[in-house]
């Protein structure tokens, strides 16, 4: 299921959606806030079954780890240089990458990285 989202542009507000392997829809809204030098996202899982707003996008193995019991996927943000995406064009220029991953894939990555 690991999927890199390559459609993130340099616009301050944008959205995309996809269908998970379990056939449930996910809609994600992204917003860049210049005064914060940061990206934020809202997630709508399964047409409103779970709505999570205001997650700051930071470099993380799983940005959604605290929701692992209610969301069957995670979001991995990796950076080429620096710590977090803080420019509006970080995804466009390839400094940041955004991945949708299954919980199993994230667990496997954790084992590889941390030898747990």
C-alpha angles and dihedrals in degrees: 000000000000105000129178112218105223099168097080107122135188094266118119093230125035141140142199137180138201142175119247124224087261088061093248118135124237125194121192126191119196126199129184113208110200095197089057095039086224147110120233131188141202121205128204112190122195098353096305101329087122124011119185119183136190103021110165110226109235134158104281144147088228120003088188099051093121088058096048092117094056104029120060093206141051138210121230120196117192127185130208093204132003129019110273136010104264103154122079089232099046093110094043094050093045097246088120131034127198120208132183109211137176117246089247091056092050091049089051091050091050090053091050095046100039101025089228 
